[in-house]
Amino acid sequence: MLYFVVAEALTNVAKHSGATSAQVQVNRRDGAVCGRITDNGRGSAYVTPGGGLSGIGDRVRSAGGTFTLTSPEGGPTEIEVLVPCES
């Protein structure tokens, strides 16, 4: 699951953000795996039905997780997902 999230998020960074760098963090938190992808692009990203960010959110929620997008105008953009992980 997290592989898909990171791959799709980095694809969006490369295609749309104008960013010169991106960071990926993955760790465990309270029985879940947390993934955070941040870029230094122009911001103003939003979820569009049928778009890449929508697909990430749909997959994460179907696994019982949460998806959060923060992308103010001027950046940075941050995606955070929490996916349940028992072991």
LORO-591426 format. One record per atom (N, C-alpha, C): y, z, x; residue number from 1; atom name. Coordinates in nm, 4 decimals. Atoms other than C-alpha are relative to their C-alpha. Layout:
<nodes>
Y; Z; X; NUM; CA .
...
</nodes>
This chain:
<nodes>
-0.1199; 0.0000; 0.0822; 1; N .
0.0000; 0.0000; 0.0000; 1; CA .
0.1260; 0.0000; 0.0864; 1; C .
-0.1207; -0.0089; -0.0810; 2; N .
0.2536; 0.1013; 0.2635; 2; CA .
0.0209; -0.1239; 0.0866; 2; C .
-0.0117; 0.1245; -0.0761; 3; N .
0.1778; -0.2096; 0.4687; 3; CA .
0.0765; -0.1039; -0.0825; 3; C .
-0.0676; 0.0952; 0.0878; 4; N .
0.2840; -0.4251; 0.1717; 4; CA .
0.1482; 0.0352; -0.0138; 4; C .
-0.1388; -0.0435; 0.0179; 5; N .
0.6007; -0.2201; 0.1184; 5; CA .
0.0832; -0.0351; 0.1231; 5; C .
-0.0740; 0.0256; -0.1239; 6; N .
0.7072; -0.2453; 0.4830; 6; CA .
0.0160; -0.1502; 0.0231; 6; C .
-0.0065; 0.1444; -0.0227; 7; N .
0.6215; -0.6156; 0.5115; 7; CA .
0.1003; -0.0671; -0.0945; 7; C .
-0.0919; 0.0607; 0.0969; 8; N .
0.8090; -0.7096; 0.1935; 8; CA .
0.1439; 0.0437; 0.0253; 8; C .
-0.1355; -0.0490; -0.0261; 9; N .
1.1079; -0.4898; 0.2766; 9; CA .
0.0600; -0.0676; 0.1233; 9; C .
-0.0522; 0.0647; -0.1201; 10; N .
1.1411; -0.6359; 0.6267; 10; CA .
0.0251; -0.1492; -0.0222; 10; C .
-0.0261; 0.1389; 0.0366; 11; N .
1.1119; -0.9868; 0.4839; 11; CA .
0.1346; -0.0109; -0.0697; 11; C .
-0.1292; -0.0002; 0.0698; 12; N .
1.4037; -0.9056; 0.2524; 12; CA .
0.1153; 0.0247; 0.0968; 12; C .
-0.1038; -0.0245; -0.1008; 13; N .
1.6028; -0.7669; 0.5467; 13; CA .
0.0317; -0.1298; 0.0735; 13; C .
-0.0191; 0.1225; -0.0774; 14; N .
1.5495; -1.0878; 0.7439; 14; CA .
0.0650; -0.1117; -0.0818; 14; C .
-0.0507; 0.1095; 0.0833; 15; N .
1.6289; -1.3197; 0.4515; 15; CA .
0.1397; 0.0237; -0.0563; 15; C .
-0.1171; -0.0223; 0.0857; 16; N .
1.9161; -1.1493; 0.2739; 16; CA .
0.1076; 0.0945; 0.0527; 16; C .
-0.0916; -0.1106; -0.0282; 17; N .
2.0839; -0.8567; 0.4488; 17; CA .
0.1094; -0.0288; 0.1012; 17; C .
-0.0935; 0.0200; -0.1096; 18; N .
2.2622; -1.0005; 0.7501; 18; CA .
-0.0076; 0.1110; 0.1036; 18; C .
0.0154; -0.1138; -0.0903; 19; N .
2.1339; -0.6958; 0.9402; 19; CA .
-0.0322; -0.0449; 0.1422; 19; C .
0.0362; 0.0220; -0.1398; 20; N .
2.1070; -0.6809; 1.3177; 20; CA .
-0.1102; 0.0954; 0.0452; 20; C .
0.1098; -0.0909; -0.0327; 21; N .
1.8559; -0.3940; 1.3115; 21; CA .
-0.0556; 0.0612; -0.1281; 21; C .
0.0669; -0.0687; 0.1103; 22; N .
1.6093; -0.2209; 1.0842; 22; CA .
-0.0895; 0.1082; 0.0599; 22; C .
0.0857; -0.1101; -0.0427; 23; N .
1.4136; 0.1026; 1.1114; 23; CA .
-0.1055; 0.0251; -0.1066; 23; C .
0.1103; -0.0342; 0.0900; 24; N .
1.0785; 0.1965; 0.9607; 24; CA .
-0.0501; 0.1383; 0.0400; 24; C .
0.0571; -0.1332; -0.0224; 25; N .
0.9603; 0.5566; 0.9258; 25; CA .
-0.1106; 0.0216; -0.1014; 25; C .
0.1117; -0.0332; 0.0880; 26; N .
0.6263; 0.6643; 0.7822; 26; CA .
-0.0468; 0.1396; 0.0371; 26; C .
0.0522; -0.1343; -0.0249; 27; N .
0.5138; 1.0256; 0.7430; 27; CA .
-0.0604; 0.0573; -0.1271; 27; C .
0.0571; -0.0696; 0.1165; 28; N .
0.3285; 1.2649; 0.5141; 28; CA .
0.1008; 0.1012; -0.0520; 28; C .
-0.0884; -0.0983; 0.0621; 29; N .
0.5197; 1.4786; 0.2685; 29; CA .
-0.0638; 0.0487; -0.1290; 29; C .
0.0470; -0.0634; 0.1233; 30; N .
0.3750; 1.7182; 0.0108; 30; CA .
-0.1088; -0.0801; -0.0719; 30; C .
0.1103; 0.0717; 0.0625; 31; N .
0.0472; 1.5328; -0.0544; 31; CA .
0.0272; -0.1467; -0.0259; 31; C .
-0.0336; 0.1414; 0.0174; 32; N .
0.2089; 1.1899; -0.0320; 32; CA .
0.0313; -0.0606; 0.1370; 32; C .
-0.0473; 0.0724; -0.1171; 33; N .
0.2814; 0.9254; 0.2269; 33; CA .
0.1393; -0.0523; -0.0354; 33; C .
-0.1385; 0.0415; 0.0213; 34; N .
0.6532; 0.8578; 0.2573; 34; CA .
0.0320; -0.1137; 0.0957; 34; C .
-0.0472; 0.1102; -0.0821; 35; N .
0.7852; 0.5261; 0.3829; 35; CA .
0.1481; -0.0203; -0.0233; 35; C .
-0.1437; 0.0230; 0.0115; 36; N .
1.1525; 0.4671; 0.4567; 36; CA .
0.0355; -0.1195; 0.0884; 36; C .
-0.0449; 0.1181; -0.0720; 37; N .
1.2982; 0.1314; 0.5583; 37; CA .
0.1513; -0.0068; -0.0159; 37; C .
-0.1464; 0.0010; 0.0012; 38; N .
1.6661; 0.1200; 0.6527; 38; CA .
0.0490; -0.1162; 0.0855; 38; C .
-0.0609; 0.1048; -0.0823; 39; N .
1.8829; -0.1661; 0.7758; 39; CA .
0.1509; 0.0209; 0.0064; 39; C .
-0.1446; -0.0128; -0.0156; 40; N .
2.2419; -0.2002; 0.8925; 40; CA .
0.0738; -0.1227; -0.0556; 40; C .
-0.0584; 0.1199; 0.0601; 41; N .
2.3156; -0.5046; 0.6765; 41; CA .
0.1166; 0.0283; -0.0921; 41; C .
-0.1205; -0.0055; 0.0839; 42; N .
2.5882; -0.5736; 0.4239; 42; CA .
-0.0153; 0.0818; -0.1285; 42; C .
0.0195; -0.0801; 0.1206; 43; N .
2.4312; -0.3699; 0.1415; 43; CA .
0.0062; -0.0835; -0.1263; 43; C .
-0.0088; 0.0614; 0.1330; 44; N .
2.4688; -0.4477; -0.2279; 44; CA .
-0.1320; -0.0598; -0.0478; 44; C .
0.1309; 0.0447; 0.0495; 45; N .
2.0940; -0.5052; -0.2712; 45; CA .
-0.0244; 0.0627; -0.1364; 45; C .
0.0328; -0.0525; 0.1309; 46; N .
1.9673; -0.4615; -0.6246; 46; CA .
-0.1339; -0.0584; -0.0450; 46; C .
0.1299; 0.0418; 0.0527; 47; N .
1.6410; -0.4929; -0.8146; 47; CA .
0.0219; -0.1049; -0.1076; 47; C .
-0.0055; 0.1091; 0.0962; 48; N .
1.6050; -0.8232; -0.9997; 48; CA .
-0.1409; -0.0225; -0.0544; 48; C .
0.1344; 0.0259; 0.0530; 49; N .
1.3112; -0.8783; -1.2390; 49; CA .
-0.0629; -0.1226; 0.0651; 49; C .
0.0718; 0.1090; -0.0653; 50; N .
1.0557; -1.0928; -1.0585; 50; CA .
0.0340; -0.0169; 0.1465; 50; C .
-0.0399; 0.0101; -0.1403; 51; N .
1.2264; -1.0443; -0.7205; 51; CA .
-0.0860; 0.0882; 0.0898; 51; C .
0.0777; -0.0750; -0.0975; 52; N .
1.0872; -0.8899; -0.4034; 52; CA .
0.0106; 0.1505; -0.0155; 52; C .
-0.0168; -0.1443; 0.0171; 53; N .
1.2349; -0.5444; -0.4586; 53; CA .
-0.0675; 0.0486; -0.1273; 53; C .
0.0688; -0.0334; 0.1244; 54; N .
1.1033; -0.5437; -0.8148; 54; CA .
-0.1508; 0.0097; 0.0232; 54; C .
0.1425; -0.0011; -0.0310; 55; N .
0.7561; -0.6264; -0.6825; 55; CA .
-0.0416; 0.1236; 0.0774; 55; C .
0.0294; -0.1224; -0.0745; 56; N .
0.7691; -0.3395; -0.4353; 56; CA .
-0.0054; 0.1185; -0.0956; 56; C .
-0.0052; -0.1121; 0.0943; 57; N .
0.8719; -0.0945; -0.7064; 57; CA .
-0.1165; 0.0005; -0.0962; 57; C .
0.1123; 0.0089; 0.0945; 58; N .
0.6080; -0.2191; -0.9505; 58; CA .
-0.1306; 0.0445; 0.0643; 58; C .
0.1252; -0.0377; -0.0678; 59; N .
0.3258; -0.1841; -0.6962; 59; CA .
-0.0053; 0.1487; 0.0310; 59; C .
-0.0041; -0.1423; -0.0340; 60; N .
0.4346; 0.1603; -0.5833; 60; CA .
-0.0207; 0.0851; -0.1250; 60; C .
0.0156; -0.0779; 0.1243; 61; N .
0.4675; 0.2900; -0.9411; 61; CA .
-0.1403; -0.0136; -0.0578; 61; C .
0.1361; 0.0169; 0.0521; 62; N .
0.1273; 0.1425; -1.0349; 62; CA .
-0.0999; 0.0873; 0.0758; 62; C .
0.0849; -0.0903; -0.0777; 63; N .
-0.0218; 0.3624; -0.7604; 63; CA .
0.0394; 0.1458; -0.0220; 63; C .
-0.0426; -0.1364; 0.0299; 64; N .
0.1496; 0.6699; -0.9079; 64; CA .
0.1120; 0.0499; 0.0893; 64; C .
-0.1054; -0.0397; -0.0920; 65; N .
0.4325; 0.6690; -0.6556; 65; CA .
0.1392; -0.0204; -0.0554; 65; C .
-0.1401; 0.0185; 0.0364; 66; N .
0.8100; 0.6516; -0.6607; 66; CA .
0.0654; -0.0979; 0.0971; 66; C .
-0.0749; 0.0993; -0.0762; 67; N .
1.0513; 0.3841; -0.5367; 67; CA .
0.1479; 0.0287; -0.0198; 67; C .
-0.1432; -0.0240; 0.0075; 68; N .
1.4156; 0.4487; -0.4533; 68; CA .
0.0718; -0.1009; 0.0898; 68; C .
-0.0828; 0.0935; -0.0748; 69; N .
1.6712; 0.1899; -0.3434; 69; CA .
0.1428; 0.0538; 0.0017; 69; C .
-0.1403; -0.0368; -0.0162; 70; N .
2.0114; 0.2914; -0.2054; 70; CA .
0.0648; -0.1093; 0.0831; 70; C .
-0.0593; 0.1136; -0.0704; 71; N .
2.2383; 0.0035; -0.1076; 71; CA .
0.1464; -0.0185; -0.0401; 71; C .
-0.1417; 0.0159; 0.0352; 72; N .
2.6129; 0.0583; -0.1354; 72; CA .
0.0585; -0.1251; 0.0653; 72; C .
-0.0692; 0.1150; -0.0587; 73; N .
2.8461; -0.2346; -0.0708; 73; CA .
0.0440; 0.0363; 0.1415; 73; C .
-0.0322; -0.0259; -0.1402; 74; N .
2.8943; -0.2583; 0.3049; 74; CA .
-0.1150; 0.0631; 0.0771; 74; C .
0.1200; -0.0546; -0.0615; 75; N .
2.5544; -0.0994; 0.3710; 75; CA .
0.0130; 0.1464; 0.0338; 75; C .
0.1303; 0.0599; -0.0267; 76; N .
2.3359; 0.0448; 0.4862; 76; CA .
-0.0866; -0.0046; -0.1261; 76; C .
0.0978; 0.0024; 0.1081; 77; N .
2.0401; -0.0328; 0.2623; 77; CA .
-0.1185; 0.0857; 0.0420; 77; C .
0.1164; -0.0845; -0.0265; 78; N .
1.7564; 0.2176; 0.2364; 78; CA .
-0.0961; -0.0099; -0.1164; 78; C .
0.1080; -0.0052; 0.0965; 79; N .
1.4258; 0.1900; 0.0550; 79; CA .
-0.0867; 0.1187; 0.0385; 79; C .
0.0930; -0.1106; -0.0239; 80; N .
1.2153; 0.5032; 0.0197; 80; CA .
-0.1078; -0.0033; -0.1057; 80; C .
0.1130; -0.0053; 0.0929; 81; N .
0.8704; 0.5132; -0.1351; 81; CA .
-0.0836; 0.1218; 0.0329; 81; C .
0.0960; -0.1092; -0.0130; 82; N .
0.6370; 0.8063; -0.1935; 82; CA .
-0.1239; -0.0417; -0.0761; 82; C .
0.1265; 0.0418; 0.0600; 83; N .
0.2723; 0.7245; -0.2606; 83; CA .
-0.0978; 0.1164; 0.0145; 83; C .
0.0949; -0.1113; -0.0095; 84; N .
0.0161; 0.9966; -0.3469; 84; CA .
-0.1083; -0.0265; 0.1052; 84; C .
0.1037; 0.0103; -0.1034; 85; N .
-0.2306; 1.0642; -0.0643; 85; CA .
-0.0670; 0.1363; 0.0117; 85; C .
0.0680; -0.1288; 0.0011; 86; N .
-0.4883; 1.3396; -0.0983; 86; CA .
-0.0632; 0.0391; 0.1337; 86; C .
0.0683; -0.0396; -0.1246; 87; N .
-0.6530; 1.3210; 0.2436; 87; CA .
0.0751; -0.0411; 0.1237; 87; C .
</nodes>
